[in-house]
Amino acid sequence: IEILAVLLLGLAALECVPIPVAWSYGEPMAPFLWSAVPAALLGGILVASTRGADRQMRARDGLLVVSAAWILISAFGALPYLLGNHLGLADALFESTSGFTTTGSTVVTNVESLPRSILLWRSMTQWIGGMGIIVLTVAILPYLGIGGMQLFKYEVPGPVKGKLSPRIADTARRLYFIYVSLTAAA
């Protein structure tokens, strides 16, 4: 549960990133603010409720965390589309899930008609999904004292036998360094 709390707190922080863009273009900031608040509240409640809890993670716990993470991140990620009245509930969930899973699918017929802040949010979901939200979590797990190999096994598609480095957190850090470097270069 602590892992989900950290993910929700991170998502709440990311949902605040488009606020200055919305302000600078005179677009509504409320959809991002009111998306970040419930994610932060739920994340904070989960952090407070897991203090001193057993941090041993078994294989089925890893599967549960991965499943719950995708559901929660997609649901809370849909809020800016929904609260900004840009998409209905089903379309907002689809767009958010599509972004975080980087499927390349969209329900928006004219992407350029969306406000710049929503376009930024849409791009951010795709950027985050490009590496996988769970890989980010795996990079955080050692600081929480939790092993991340269970999560990695359920997140990585296909038969993968090797790793880039002996420690999964090191692998995640290296991949994110490459990803951020390529983003900065572009």
QUIURDA-V151647 format. One record per residue. N is the residue number from 1. RES is the residue in three letters. NEAR is the number of other ideal C-beta (glycine too) atoms within 10 Angstrom. Layout:
BEGIN
N/RES/NEAR, N/RES/NEAR
END
This chain:
BEGIN
1/ILE/14, 2/GLU/20, 3/ILE/26, 4/LEU/21, 5/ALA/19, 6/VAL/19, 7/LEU/24, 8/LEU/24, 9/LEU/19, 10/GLY/19, 11/LEU/26, 12/ALA/20, 13/ALA/13, 14/LEU/19, 15/GLU/25, 16/CYS/16, 17/VAL/14, 18/PRO/26, 19/ILE/17, 20/PRO/13, 21/VAL/18, 22/ALA/23, 23/TRP/12, 24/SER/10, 25/TYR/10, 26/GLY/8, 27/GLU/19, 28/PRO/15, 29/MET/17, 30/ALA/13, 31/PRO/25, 32/PHE/27, 33/LEU/15, 34/TRP/15, 35/SER/26, 36/ALA/23, 37/VAL/14, 38/PRO/15, 39/ALA/24, 40/ALA/19, 41/LEU/13, 42/LEU/18, 43/GLY/23, 44/GLY/14, 45/ILE/12, 46/LEU/19, 47/VAL/16, 48/ALA/9, 49/SER/11, 50/THR/16, 51/ARG/7, 52/GLY/5, 53/ALA/9, 54/ASP/6, 55/ARG/13, 56/GLN/9, 57/MET/18, 58/ARG/10, 59/ALA/11, 60/ARG/10, 61/ASP/15, 62/GLY/22, 63/LEU/15, 64/LEU/16, 65/VAL/24, 66/VAL/21, 67/SER/11, 68/ALA/14, 69/ALA/23, 70/TRP/17, 71/ILE/12, 72/LEU/19, 73/ILE/26, 74/SER/22, 75/ALA/16, 76/PHE/22, 77/GLY/28, 78/ALA/24, 79/LEU/23, 80/PRO/30, 81/TYR/28, 82/LEU/20, 83/LEU/16, 84/GLY/23, 85/ASN/9, 86/HIS/19, 87/LEU/20, 88/GLY/12, 89/LEU/10, 90/ALA/10, 91/ASP/16, 92/ALA/22, 93/LEU/19, 94/PHE/20, 95/GLU/26, 96/SER/25, 97/THR/20, 98/SER/20, 99/GLY/27, 100/PHE/23, 101/THR/17, 102/THR/15, 103/THR/12, 104/GLY/8, 105/SER/11, 106/THR/14, 107/VAL/14, 108/VAL/18, 109/THR/6, 110/ASN/6, 111/VAL/10, 112/GLU/6, 113/SER/10, 114/LEU/18, 115/PRO/18, 116/ARG/13, 117/SER/24, 118/ILE/25, 119/LEU/16, 120/LEU/18, 121/TRP/30, 122/ARG/23, 123/SER/12, 124/MET/18, 125/THR/27, 126/GLN/17, 127/TRP/15, 128/ILE/19, 129/GLY/20, 130/GLY/14, 131/MET/17, 132/GLY/22, 133/ILE/22, 134/ILE/23, 135/VAL/22, 136/LEU/17, 137/THR/24, 138/VAL/24, 139/ALA/20, 140/ILE/17, 141/LEU/23, 142/PRO/15, 143/TYR/9, 144/LEU/15, 145/GLY/9, 146/ILE/20, 147/GLY/18, 148/GLY/26, 149/MET/14, 150/GLN/21, 151/LEU/24, 152/PHE/23, 153/LYS/14, 154/TYR/16, 155/GLU/20, 156/VAL/13, 157/PRO/7, 158/GLY/4, 159/PRO/5, 160/VAL/9, 161/LYS/4, 162/GLY/6, 163/LYS/13, 164/LEU/13, 165/SER/13, 166/PRO/7, 167/ARG/13, 168/ILE/21, 169/ALA/18, 170/ASP/14, 171/THR/19, 172/ALA/25, 173/ARG/16, 174/ARG/13, 175/LEU/18, 176/TYR/14, 177/PHE/10, 178/ILE/12, 179/TYR/14, 180/VAL/12, 181/SER/10, 182/LEU/10, 183/THR/10, 184/ALA/7, 185/ALA/6, 186/ALA/5
END
